């Protein structure tokens, strides 16, 4: 993978599990600057600088496609963020977690009868189209000038306001009850964790997001993304500058 510093570069990265999106951009910035300083030397006796940013945060427990913009392409971040997203993952039924995913411990169990694929799909279909969704309290949304997850971790009570999002597809792809696999196509700002939680309630019980992978953003696909390891190996062996 080479970088075009004249026009800027869009880099597709497969975010590793437990990494934050900020971890990814920091790592790429470090690798790029190291190669710049090696190949071009210092600029007026000082280390060079480069802008690196990501278009659309992925939670630490999610994997998959992260668009990283380098140089002049950072000006296009909002354009990439606004595009349609596609995800795959699994939902666990019969228990809940405050974060709606595995970031926090299970706080409640409930007995749920086995649901067949047809009934789960029928429940999932109720979330299609334009819906009002309440984001999880463990989110980066600001409430009273503070990140919601900071208040939640401090044990503070929060009232999250519903926001309009669009769900174009919510397909149940496998049923190994109580673990169910899905595919979702949705708009910017949709919380898959909230969909998992709400689906549990729709089926008369509880549920949380067990795993999540982002497979597409607009026309960009995960299959075309680089792993951090491959990027590092490639850039260490070859010139990264065009």
N, C-alpha and C positions, 0 to 999 in steps of 0.2 A: 504494500500500500504506500503510494507516494503522496506528498502533500503539495498543493498548488498555493503558494503564498501570495500570488498575484490576484487570483480570483477567490481564494478561500477554499476550504475543503469540508465536505459533509462526510462524516465517518460513521458507519453502522457498526455498533458494538453489541455483543451478546453479554449482557450484564451478569456477572456471577452471583450466585446465591450468597446472601448476607452482606454483600457490598452495597453501600449507598450510591445513588447516582453521582453524588459529589465525590465519592471515592474514585469513581471511574474517570471523571473529568480531571481530577487532580493527578491520577496516574498517567493519563495521556499527555497532560501538560508537561509533566516531568520528563517523559520519554521524548517528546518533541523538542523541548528546550535543550535537553542533553545532546540530541543529534545536531541541532542548530549550532550550538557552541562548539561541538567537535568539528563540524564540516566548514563552518564559516568563521569560527573564532569569535572573540568578544567584539562587541560593537562599541567603539570609542572607549575601549578598556573596561566596559561593563557587560554583564550578562544580558542577553537578548530577552525580549518580552514577547508573549503571544497570548491572544485571547482564546479561551476554550470554554465552551458552555454546552449544556445538554438541553434538548427540546422535549420536555415531558418526563417528570420524575417517576421512577419505579421504586416501590417500597423495598427495603432491604431483603425481605423474604420472597420477593418476586424475582424472576429471571427474565431474560429475553431481550428484545430489541430496544436499544437506547440510541437515539440519534445524537451524535456529538458534532458540534459545529466548531470549526477551527478558523482563526483569522477573520476575514471579512464576512464569512458565512454566519458569524454570530449575529449579524444584523437581521438574519432571516429566521431566527429561533421561533418567534411568535407565529410565523407562517407554518412551520413544521408542527408546532404544538397544537394548532387548530385542526389538524387533519384527523380523519376517522381512525379508530384503533380497533385491533382484533386481539383477543386473548384466548388461551386455553388454560384449563386447570382442573382442580378437584374441590368439591365441597363435602364437608363431613356433617352428617345429620345426627341429632340427638344430644348436642351439647352446645354451649355458647362460651365465648371469650369476650372480654370488654373491648378489645381492639378489633373484633370480628375476624381476626386471623391468629396465627400461632405466635405472635409477638408477646401476648399475655397468656396467663394460665387459664385453664377451664374454670369458670365460676359457677356453672350450673349444668346438670345433666337432666334429661327428660326422656321418658320412654316413648318411642315413636313406632308405629306399626310399619312393616316393610311396605314401601311404595314401589309399584312397578314403573317402568320407564314412561309409559303413557301418562300416568297421573302426574309424574314429576314434570314432564314436558308441558302438560296442560297448565300447571302452576307457573312454569317459567314463561309461558306465552302471555300471562297477565302483565308482564313487565315490558312488553314490546311497545315501541312507539315513543312518544314524548311523555315522560313521567316526571313527577316531583320526587326527588330522592333526598333523604336525610343523610349527610355524610357521617362517618364514624367520628367519635370524639378523639380518637387517636389518629389525627390527620394534621396536615400542615396549614389548614385553614386558620386565618386569624380571627379570634373572637375577643373583643375588647382590647385590641392591640397586642394580643399574645397568641402564639401558636397554640392551637387546641390541644395537641398532644402534650405540651408542657404543662398545661393546666390539668389535663387528665392524669398525668403521672404524679402530679402533686396532690391528687385526690380531690380536686375542686369540682363542683357540680357545673355542668355546662349545658346550655340549650342550643343545639345545632339547628340552624334554619334550613328548611328544604330548598333544593335548587332544581331547576329544570334541566334534564339531560335527555338524550335520545338513545334508545336501545334498538338497533336494527335487526339483530339476531341474538337469540338465546337458545342454543341447541344443546340438548342432553345427548352426549356422544357415547356414554357407557354407564351402566348401573351395577355397581358392586356394593350395594347397600350395606352399611350406611355411608360408603364413599361413592360419590357420583362425579363423573367427568363431564365437562361442558366446553362449549365454544361460544364466545360472545363478541359481537361487533357493536361498537358504541361510539358516542361522541366524546369529545374532550370533556374532562371534568367528571366522568362517570366513575364512581367507586365500586369496583367489583366486590370488595369486601361487604359493602352494604347490600348489594344484590344477593350475595350468599346468605347473609343474615335474614334479609326480608323473605327469601325463598323458603327458609326454614319455618318462618312464621306463617307464610301462605299455606304450608303443608301441615299446619297445626302443631308445630314443635319448635325446635331450635336448630341452628346450623352455623357453621363458621367456614371461612375460606381456608382450605388445607394447603393448596399450592396454586401458583399462578405464573404464567409465562406469556409475555407479550410477543405476538408473532408477526404483527404488521402495524405500520403507521402510514396511512395514505397508500402510496405505491411502493413504499420501502418494506422489505420483508426480512424476517429473521434469517432465512436461509442464505442471505447475502452478507450477513454480519460477520465480523472478526471477533475471535476470542482475545482477551487481554494477552494471553500467552503467545498467540500467533503474531499479534502486532509487535510485541516486544522482540520476539525472535527475528521477525522480518526486518524491523528497523535497526537492530543491532548488526545485521549481516549486510544490509544494503543502504544506499543513500535514500533518504526519505524526501528530498527536496527536488522539485522540478524547476 
